[in-house]
């Protein structure tokens, strides 16, 4: 009974933490007092932060050995003073518990902590993130550090949240002998016998049969990569180690500091060590998902902002908690572009804008990455821009953070991202193309993991989900049967969970749901040799319900209808090739597009489905204006164009940002926000 009461109490505290400062926007900077520990300078910095209206700072980033300079020798006194000064200034602290990079003393004591490349060379840790996260000795010391820091500062009055690690997907994968032994143990648990392993890995191909588990090698030898089945399992193994340790750190902090908010810069999709973040995202334990928001330096172009907003979407998944941009651009960002980005993130549920970085650094790999303060300690125009953002956000914060109301879901699959690397269009690129369709319509959308999601959406996109296991196929089948509408694109349902191409009709495990047979694929450039329209390269012409569409694709699927209705065909080749089909299944509909996801192909389909499925549209605004209905009475706009834009409104409204009133229309100057209350 006592244990049950303790669990309930922890849940109550956790709930309190979730609601803590829910109607507040945070503005601040990443700050590195460990660079010189000069208390007079630190006091002056804090004074400048307070004058700018900052209410948050992120500390501790990548600084393990600033707190533990030698094994078991902890130095916290200087940092206690920093925390006290922040509390006195009313500035909340996100305290990163930086378990990477590990200190050099740990690498020297336990060489297995260091990264070994695929040629067997142990690499000196001369750059950040050169640690084998799965190494038992690394984890032992890292957990001790997590335990020590979280206990010491759990109740500090400056603490706003603990940060868990940083950019966990970054850093090279290690190919050491200790990694191989851990991989073998992982395989033994998964397959139990070498017969099962041989079947899953198709080891009869090229004489690679395994008779004992200790014969298993890593799927990279020098620059040579192994069979795709082995690569897929190895990347699953690495992912399990990274995400498993990530969750262990979270559990330890929750044990020591129940109810305290948790945040991270969750760059899990770094190309170096891309791992599956969905176990963390769906655990509910990361109470403030976060990322570094880096849209580039331009004010006049929008592709960088769109790409960075996709970063928020792919980390947030289906969480309804506020999002935190724990790092935010400074650098050489054009005047006004930081402000533009800050307002854009509010439309995606963001609550925090924390600039990277406070001061331009005097040394290290980022010494020429400019902050809000120049190298000599004087503030610059980026400081002034953050000050302006802080002032404006104070006026509107009681209406935020915005909670997304998405009726469209985008399926993402970590195994498909790894296995789909054989295709010209990576899975994540297809997901992002679908995201872009709704970004430009000012509509909310959620990225999801089908295996974890309740699929409570009117429309589900399955863009290039290459791996189709039984559980995922079953959920898609039930979704459509019960009335859902699904759109699947090329490279989907190609292989089973072991990584082998289906020997049954494709789309694997779902061919009857879609009412088609995907026979094979063709190379567009080769087929264009027969084009009566003299098309060249990857160019393809389509007809969809009377609409002519021009696009490009390296490949296209050969589709045979088996009950489905052909609604779109390639018309630029030797004959018409079915390329878009629609099939009724149960109460719902399954649409297949035999090309990778692209806006020009999917937009006409989306136009129809939005009407047919009564999907809520975004606010009606001119092109180039971002907008969200924050609630029934409040609308947020940002004009991303270089011209004034006039917007129609119903009745009258007043500006909460500026001293203005509107009737019937409002006009927003170039690169300016507006936040109105309708009445």
Secondary structure, DSSP 8 states (H G I E B T S, - for coil): -HHHHHHHHHHHHHHHHHHTTTT--EEEEE--GGGT--HHHHHHHHHHHHHTT--EEEE-TT-HHHH-SBTTB---HHHHHHHHHHHHHT-EEEEEE--SS--HHHHHH-GGGB-B-TTS-B----STT-B-TT-HHHHHHHHHHHHHHHHHHTT-TTEEEEEE-S-TT-S-----HHHHHHHHHHHHHHHSSHHHHHHHHTTTTTT---SSGGG---SEETTEE--HHHHHHHHHHHHHHHHHHHHHHHHHHHHHSTT-EEE----TT-TTT----HHHHTTS--SB-EEEE---S-SS--HHHHHHHHHHHHHHTT--S-EEEEEEE-TT--TTHHHHHHHHHHTTTEEEEEEE-SB--SSSTTTTS--SB-TTS-B-HHHHHHHHHHHHHHHHGGG-S------EEEE--HHHHHHGGGSSS-HHHHHHHHHHHHHTTT---EEE-TTT-----SEEEE-S--B--HHHHHHHHHHHHTT-EEEEETT-S-B-TTS-B-SSSBSTTTHHHHTEEEEEEEEHHHHGGG-TT---TTEEEEEETTEEEEEE-SEEEEEEESS-EEEEEE-SSSS-EEEEEEEEETTEEEEEESS---HHHHHHHHHHHHHHTT--------TTEEEEE-SSSEEEEEE-SSS-EEEEEEEEEEESSSS-EEEEEEEE-TT-EEEEEE-
